[in-house]
Amino acid sequence: MYQREFEQKIRGDLPKAVLLFGDNEYMLNHYIDIYKDRLDAKEDMLSLYHDEYSFEQSKNYLAQSSLFGGINLLHLRVVKKIPKKDLDILVELANKNQDNYLLIIHEGEARDVKGMQSSFTDKKGGVWVRLFEPNPRESIAILSQKAQSIGLEIDHYALNHLILLLNNNLALCSKELEKLAILGIKIESKDIDRLVYSTAPLAIEQLLIDLFAKKPIAQTISKLLELGEDEYSILRSTQFFVNQIFLFHAYIRLNGQPDSKEILGYKLPKQIEEQKATLALRVKTASLLKIYEHLLRSELRIKKAGADKEGLLYGTLIKIQDLL
């Protein structure tokens, strides 16, 4: 089931058992909030995250009646596949009692969540919902509703500017709307420029990760240039990133395991450290040396260029993907 169908479904009775997954973190959390608010279950719900998940605890929670005659809302957020026999029991328990509800957010591999979908069929009393990253038009619609709900007056152009500035991150945009509402004034694009901090540095990091993962990068480059980043800053960031990948590559070859504290002089979050280590392991030493030489030549060409710096930047980054 896709988001539009689910939206129509929850206008009536809330489904008893739901599996949510996909790329829209904001809407995943939004649906959890809808359940909590409509069921008035904020105090009684049980939330288990990742390694906290226990089948016995989950089963026992749904198997017993609420102590005060309220709602039993079980909220699980996992990255690993839950065994089908466990899911079938939890979905059955959710449907067995009118006060029971089961919500699962799966944040792991697509192949794992696919194996869980069969437990959430209409016949078994469940639904599964896949959420995609919203396009700008969908984001504007979502944020317009948010602004209306908190009494913030903001026009279409300012919302579009906010989305561009924060790289279509709905969670960040929503938080910024809440902050802007405190001012008690109509928000325009100039207020966004004055009061909201751009996520361009994060977008550059994502661009370079996508570059080394050989993913499409043209759209991200266009966004960065629209945000005011120039060709030189993107090129410098690329050189810095390549240097980090080389350091990770060399350290892992010598020591076997990455240690960002030893490599960079400061500790990276574990997820980012593992991500850079994975990228470093994919590239050969000879390829890195060719990329270094290519960047040096490209820097000279861009500095000497006239109006076609943007085209040269695109060419530089696309060539790097060829060298990887």
C-alpha positions in Angstrom: 0.0 0.0 0.0 1.2 3.5 -0.8 0.8 6.7 1.2 -2.3 8.0 -0.6 -4.2 4.8 0.1 -3.1 4.8 3.7 -4.2 8.4 4.2 -7.7 7.6 3.0 -7.8 4.5 5.2 -6.9 6.3 8.4 -9.6 8.9 7.9 -11.9 6.1 9.2 -11.0 3.5 11.8 -7.2 3.2 12.4 -5.8 -0.2 11.1 -5.0 -2.5 14.0 -1.5 -3.6 12.8 0.7 -1.5 10.5 4.2 -2.0 9.0 5.7 1.3 7.9 9.0 1.7 5.9 10.6 3.9 3.3 12.5 7.1 2.8 10.2 9.7 4.4 11.4 9.9 8.0 9.1 12.9 8.7 5.9 11.0 7.6 6.9 7.8 9.4 7.0 9.8 12.7 3.9 11.7 11.7 1.8 8.5 11.5 3.1 7.4 14.9 1.9 10.8 16.3 -1.5 10.3 14.7 -2.0 7.0 16.5 -0.8 8.4 19.8 -3.1 11.4 19.5 -6.2 9.7 18.2 -5.9 6.8 20.6 -4.8 9.1 23.5 -2.1 6.5 24.1 0.9 8.7 25.0 1.1 7.4 28.5 0.2 3.8 28.0 2.1 3.0 24.8 5.2 0.7 24.8 8.0 1.7 22.5 11.0 -0.6 21.8 13.9 0.6 19.6 16.3 -1.7 17.7 18.1 -4.0 20.1 15.5 -3.3 22.8 13.0 -5.4 20.8 11.9 -8.6 22.7 9.3 -10.9 21.3 8.3 -12.1 24.8 7.9 -8.6 26.1 5.9 -7.5 23.0 3.7 -10.6 23.2 3.0 -10.2 26.9 2.2 -6.5 26.4 -0.5 -7.2 23.8 -1.8 -10.3 25.6 -2.8 -8.5 28.7 -5.6 -6.0 29.2 -4.6 -2.4 29.9 -4.4 -1.9 33.7 -6.7 1.2 33.5 -8.9 0.0 30.7 -7.1 2.1 28.1 -5.2 1.4 24.9 -2.3 -1.0 24.4 -0.2 0.6 21.6 3.0 -1.3 20.8 5.5 0.7 18.8 8.5 -1.1 17.4 11.4 0.5 15.5 13.8 -2.0 14.1 16.6 -2.4 11.5 16.6 -6.2 11.5 14.0 -8.6 10.1 11.5 -9.9 12.7 10.8 -13.6 12.2 7.5 -14.3 10.4 6.1 -16.6 13.2 6.7 -13.7 15.7 5.0 -11.2 13.5 2.0 -13.4 12.8 1.4 -13.8 16.6 1.8 -10.0 17.2 -0.6 -9.1 14.4 -3.1 -11.7 15.7 -2.9 -10.3 19.2 -3.4 -6.8 17.9 -6.6 -7.8 16.2 -7.8 -10.0 19.1 -8.6 -7.1 21.4 -10.3 -3.9 20.4 -7.9 -1.9 22.5 -4.7 -3.3 21.0 -2.7 -1.7 18.2 0.7 -2.6 16.6 2.9 -0.2 14.7 6.3 -1.3 13.3 8.8 1.1 11.6 11.4 -0.9 9.7 14.6 1.0 8.9 16.8 -1.8 7.5 17.4 -3.5 4.2 14.6 -3.7 1.6 15.0 -7.5 1.3 14.3 -7.8 5.0 11.2 -5.7 5.1 9.9 -7.6 2.0 9.9 -10.8 4.0 7.8 -9.1 6.7 5.0 -7.8 4.4 3.2 -11.2 4.2 2.2 -10.9 7.9 0.4 -7.6 7.2 -2.3 -8.6 4.7 -6.0 -7.6 4.8 -6.8 -11.2 5.6 -4.6 -11.1 8.7 -5.9 -7.7 9.8 -2.8 -5.7 8.9 -1.5 -3.2 6.3 2.0 -2.4 5.1 2.8 1.1 3.9 5.8 2.2 1.8 6.7 5.9 2.0 8.8 7.6 -0.6 10.8 10.8 -0.3 8.4 13.6 -1.2 8.9 15.9 -4.2 9.0 19.7 -3.6 5.3 20.0 -4.4 4.3 17.3 -1.9 6.6 18.9 0.7 4.9 22.3 0.3 1.5 20.7 0.8 2.7 18.9 4.0 4.4 22.0 5.4 1.4 24.2 4.5 -0.7 22.0 6.7 1.9 22.2 9.5 2.0 26.0 9.3 -1.8 26.2 9.4 -1.9 23.9 12.4 0.5 26.1 14.4 -1.0 29.4 13.3 2.0 30.5 11.2 1.3 32.7 8.2 3.8 31.9 5.4 3.4 32.2 1.6 4.1 29.6 -1.0 7.4 31.2 -2.2 8.8 31.3 1.3 7.9 27.6 1.9 9.6 26.7 -1.4 12.7 28.7 -0.4 12.8 26.9 3.0 12.6 23.5 1.3 15.4 24.4 -1.0 17.6 25.8 1.8 17.1 22.7 3.9 17.5 20.2 1.0 13.9 19.0 1.3 14.4 17.7 4.8 10.8 17.8 6.1 11.8 17.2 9.7 14.2 20.2 9.7 11.7 22.3 7.9 9.0 21.5 10.4 11.2 22.4 13.3 12.1 25.7 11.6 8.4 26.5 11.1 7.8 26.0 14.8 10.6 28.4 15.6 9.4 31.0 13.1 5.9 30.8 14.5 7.2 32.3 17.8 7.8 35.6 16.0 4.1 36.1 15.4 4.6 37.7 11.9 4.0 36.7 8.3 7.1 34.9 7.1 8.6 35.8 3.7 11.6 34.6 1.8 13.8 37.4 3.2 13.0 36.2 6.8 14.1 32.6 5.8 17.4 34.0 4.6 17.9 36.0 7.8 16.8 33.4 10.3 17.4 29.8 8.9 20.8 28.2 8.6 21.4 26.4 5.3 22.2 22.7 5.2 24.5 23.2 2.2 27.5 21.7 4.0 25.5 18.5 4.7 24.4 18.5 1.0 28.0 18.7 -0.1 28.9 15.7 2.1 26.0 13.8 0.6 27.1 14.8 -2.9 30.5 13.3 -2.3 29.2 10.1 -0.7 27.0 9.7 -3.8 29.9 10.5 -6.0 32.1 7.7 -4.6 29.1 5.3 -4.5 28.6 6.0 -8.3 25.1 7.4 -7.8 23.5 10.2 -9.8 24.9 13.6 -8.7 23.6 16.2 -11.2 20.5 17.1 -9.2 22.5 17.6 -6.0 25.1 19.8 -7.8 22.2 22.0 -9.2 20.8 22.3 -5.7 24.1 23.4 -4.2 24.6 26.0 -6.9 21.1 27.3 -6.3 21.9 27.6 -2.6 24.8 29.9 -3.4 27.7 27.5 -3.2 30.3 28.3 -5.9 32.3 25.9 -8.0 35.5 26.6 -6.0 33.9 25.6 -2.7 32.5 22.4 -4.1 35.9 21.6 -5.7 37.8 22.3 -2.4 35.3 20.1 -0.5 35.9 17.3 -3.1 39.6 17.6 -2.6 39.2 17.4 1.2 36.9 14.4 0.9 39.2 12.5 -1.4 42.0 13.1 1.0 40.0 11.6 3.9 39.1 8.6 1.8 42.8 8.1 1.0 43.7 8.3 4.7 41.0 5.7 5.5 42.2 3.6 2.6 45.8 3.6 3.7 45.0 3.1 7.4 42.8 0.1 6.8 45.4 -1.5 4.5 47.9 -1.2 7.3 45.8 -2.0 10.3 42.8 -3.9 9.1 40.1 -1.9 10.9 39.2 1.9 10.6 39.7 4.2 13.6 38.7 7.8 12.7 40.4 9.1 15.9 43.7 7.8 14.7 43.1 8.7 11.1 41.6 12.3 11.4 42.5 13.2 15.0 38.9 13.2 16.1 36.2 10.6 16.4 33.4 10.4 13.8 30.0 9.0 14.6 30.1 5.3 14.1 27.7 5.3 11.1 29.8 7.9 9.3 33.1 6.2 10.1 31.7 2.9 8.7 30.4 4.7 5.6 33.7 6.3 4.8 35.5 3.0 5.5 33.2 1.2 3.1 33.9 3.8 0.4 37.7 3.6 1.0 37.7 -0.2 0.6 35.9 0.0 -2.7 38.6 2.2 -4.4 42.0 1.1 -5.5 45.2 3.0 -4.6 46.0 3.6 -8.3 42.6 5.1 -8.8 43.0 7.5 -5.9 46.3 8.7 -7.3 44.6 9.3 -10.7 41.8 11.2 -9.0 44.3 13.4 -7.1 46.0 14.3 -10.4 42.7 14.9 -12.1 41.6 17.3 -9.4 44.8 19.3 -9.6 44.4 19.7 -13.4 40.7 20.6 -13.0 41.4 23.2 -10.4 43.7 25.0 -12.8 41.1 24.8 -15.6 38.3 26.1 -13.5 40.5 29.0 -12.2 41.3 30.0 -15.8 37.8 29.5 -17.2 35.4 32.3 -18.0 31.7 31.7 -17.8 31.7 27.9 -18.1 32.9 27.1 -14.6 29.7 25.2 -13.9 30.2 22.9 -16.9 33.8 22.2 -15.9 32.7 21.3 -12.4 30.1 18.8 -13.7 32.8 17.3 -16.0 35.3 17.1 -13.2 33.0 15.1 -10.9 31.7 12.8 -13.7 35.3 12.0 -14.6 36.0 11.0 -11.0 33.2 8.5 -11.2 34.8 7.1 -14.4 38.1 6.7 -12.5 36.7 4.9 -9.6 
